[in-house]
Amino acid sequence: MRYNYFMEKECLFSGKKVQVGIDSGYDNYIMAIESSCDETACAIVKNGREVVANVVASQIKTHEKFGGVIPEIAAREHMDAINIVIDEAFEQSGLKPNDITAFAGTVGPGLVGCLLVGLNAAKTLALVHDKPFIGVNHLNAHLCANYIDTDLKPPFMALLISGGHTQIIDVESYSKQTILGETIDDAVGEAYDKVARLIGLPYPGGPKLDKLAQSGNPNAYELPISRVDGYNFSFSGLKTAVLRLVKRLKEENDDGSLTEKQVNDVCASFQECVSKTLAKKLKKALQEKGYKQVVIAGGVAANSEIRRKIFDFEKDGYKVYAPIMKYCTDNASMVASCAYFNTNTYDDVDVEVFSRA
């Protein structure tokens, strides 16, 4: 089936029609802004694949002392950083506002106060410079991170793993996507962060747990793999099992705390259980659909063991794609790529942000 991949967009001030996308017939430069959580990001991407500017202002240091993201503080930090990252993106690229084909922004899901900062900035830029505005779904954008600096084209199977989402997605075309399965409770990223807190790791816990796991024995402790039908996932039982394990180990130790070896082994055993579950269901979906391409996306796609297990699929003849590390976590380049490739966007300038998918 042949899909047409261009969108006729309207300039916000003059109403002039502009074609955006693969079949537009000319080079598209899309500036995008992403502020859904704790990173203020702005990027300019050419034709959905070539990043000509990528700026990210992280708030990790700010939220570390709270053990997690405080939405009100995050929104204020976005306000402080938004103009700086926009100016830096123009400076990096050497482009001017008139060179931009369209301005894009993340509509959701995310923290409402944070989303409003970036989305309103994108709308304002589009209005002031009389360009089209394109609103983008944050989850679709994570998938599109795999188009950056690659020749990837649909169809393919995707595993989207982030702090709030765990999904297996059938990507039939750039715009036609079907969720085959998702978590019925904790997402992978949530499970990582909760387990990290259980063993006393500071925020952000997921990357620190991954690092410790590399020094541990993945078979040290037997942890349960949930039995959920189809392609859905459940990680709440695993989290509870780790809680009980940690409590038992502490009670057995004279000083009431975990040894370094125990911490490493708990991390490794937990990570082995999670990565094995994800890989098993993803492989099953690939075999059922008959696809030979698979991608992973989202912040947790940076996890070393999950990446290793999925890239092992290449031994069975599959082609595996994963974004480089800086495009796994929240960034604006993926938003710009999504605005170019995906025709299912929010183009009404009156669109409002949403917190959940």
LINBELNOR-V534698 format. One record per pair of residues at least 24 apart in sequence whose C-alpha atoms are under 6 Angstrom apart, sorted by the first residue. I is the first residue (numbers start at 0). J is the second residue. D is the distance in Angstrom with one decimal. If there is no record, write none. Layout:
BEGIN
i = (I & I)
j = (J & J)
d = (D & D)
END
This chain:
BEGIN
i = (8 & 9 & 10 & 10 & 10 & 11 & 11 & 11 & 12 & 12 & 20 & 20 & 27 & 28 & 28 & 29 & 29 & 29 & 29 & 29 & 30 & 31 & 31 & 31 & 31 & 31 & 31 & 32 & 32 & 32 & 33 & 33 & 33 & 34 & 34 & 34 & 35 & 35 & 35 & 35 & 36 & 37 & 39 & 40 & 40 & 41 & 41 & 41 & 42 & 42 & 42 & 44 & 47 & 47 & 48 & 48 & 48 & 51 & 52 & 52 & 52 & 54 & 63 & 66 & 74 & 74 & 101 & 101 & 101 & 102 & 103 & 103 & 103 & 104 & 105 & 105 & 105 & 106 & 106 & 106 & 106 & 107 & 107 & 107 & 107 & 107 & 108 & 108 & 108 & 108 & 109 & 110 & 111 & 133 & 133 & 134 & 134 & 134 & 135 & 140 & 140 & 140 & 141 & 141 & 142 & 143 & 143 & 143 & 144 & 144 & 145 & 155 & 155 & 155 & 156 & 157 & 157 & 157 & 158 & 159 & 159 & 159 & 160 & 160 & 161 & 161 & 161 & 161 & 162 & 162 & 173 & 173 & 174 & 174 & 180 & 180 & 181 & 181 & 182 & 182 & 182 & 183 & 184 & 185 & 185 & 208 & 211 & 212 & 212 & 212 & 214 & 215 & 215 & 215 & 216 & 216 & 217 & 217 & 217 & 218 & 219 & 220 & 274 & 291 & 292 & 292 & 292 & 293 & 294 & 294 & 294 & 295 & 297 & 298 & 298)
j = (131 & 131 & 129 & 130 & 131 & 126 & 129 & 131 & 126 & 129 & 339 & 340 & 100 & 99 & 100 & 99 & 100 & 101 & 102 & 335 & 102 & 102 & 103 & 104 & 331 & 334 & 335 & 104 & 117 & 331 & 105 & 117 & 331 & 113 & 114 & 117 & 109 & 110 & 113 & 114 & 110 & 73 & 77 & 330 & 331 & 84 & 85 & 331 & 88 & 331 & 332 & 335 & 336 & 339 & 146 & 147 & 148 & 92 & 88 & 91 & 92 & 84 & 202 & 202 & 112 & 113 & 130 & 131 & 132 & 132 & 132 & 133 & 134 & 134 & 134 & 135 & 137 & 134 & 135 & 136 & 352 & 136 & 137 & 352 & 353 & 354 & 353 & 354 & 355 & 356 & 354 & 354 & 354 & 345 & 346 & 344 & 345 & 346 & 344 & 333 & 334 & 337 & 296 & 297 & 296 & 333 & 336 & 337 & 322 & 333 & 322 & 290 & 292 & 293 & 293 & 293 & 294 & 295 & 295 & 295 & 296 & 297 & 297 & 299 & 188 & 297 & 298 & 299 & 188 & 189 & 340 & 341 & 341 & 342 & 230 & 231 & 231 & 232 & 231 & 232 & 233 & 233 & 233 & 234 & 235 & 266 & 263 & 263 & 266 & 267 & 263 & 263 & 264 & 267 & 264 & 267 & 267 & 268 & 271 & 268 & 264 & 268 & 305 & 317 & 317 & 318 & 319 & 319 & 319 & 320 & 321 & 321 & 327 & 327 & 328)
d = (5.7 & 5.3 & 5.3 & 4.4 & 4.3 & 5.3 & 5.5 & 5.9 & 5.9 & 5.1 & 4.8 & 6.0 & 5.6 & 5.1 & 5.2 & 5.9 & 5.6 & 5.2 & 5.9 & 5.6 & 5.0 & 5.8 & 4.4 & 5.4 & 5.5 & 6.0 & 5.0 & 4.8 & 5.6 & 5.3 & 5.5 & 5.9 & 5.0 & 5.7 & 5.3 & 5.2 & 4.6 & 5.7 & 5.5 & 4.7 & 5.8 & 5.8 & 5.7 & 5.6 & 5.3 & 5.8 & 5.8 & 5.1 & 5.9 & 5.1 & 5.1 & 6.0 & 4.0 & 5.4 & 5.7 & 4.1 & 5.4 & 5.3 & 5.3 & 5.5 & 5.2 & 5.9 & 5.5 & 5.0 & 5.5 & 4.5 & 5.5 & 4.9 & 5.9 & 5.1 & 5.7 & 4.5 & 5.6 & 5.2 & 5.8 & 4.9 & 5.9 & 5.7 & 5.6 & 5.9 & 4.8 & 5.5 & 5.6 & 5.6 & 4.9 & 5.8 & 5.5 & 4.5 & 4.7 & 5.5 & 4.7 & 5.7 & 5.8 & 6.0 & 5.0 & 5.6 & 4.4 & 5.8 & 5.4 & 5.1 & 5.0 & 5.1 & 5.7 & 5.5 & 5.6 & 5.6 & 6.0 & 5.5 & 5.9 & 4.6 & 5.2 & 6.0 & 4.9 & 5.3 & 4.8 & 5.7 & 4.8 & 5.7 & 4.7 & 5.9 & 4.9 & 5.6 & 5.0 & 5.4 & 5.2 & 4.8 & 4.9 & 5.2 & 3.8 & 5.3 & 6.0 & 5.5 & 4.8 & 5.8 & 4.3 & 4.3 & 4.6 & 5.8 & 5.5 & 4.3 & 5.5 & 5.6 & 5.8 & 5.6 & 5.8 & 5.9 & 5.2 & 5.3 & 4.7 & 4.0 & 6.0 & 4.4 & 4.3 & 5.2 & 5.0 & 5.7 & 4.4 & 4.1 & 5.7 & 5.8 & 5.9 & 5.9 & 5.0 & 4.8 & 5.7 & 4.8 & 6.0 & 5.0 & 5.7 & 4.6 & 5.7 & 5.3 & 5.2 & 4.9 & 4.3)
END
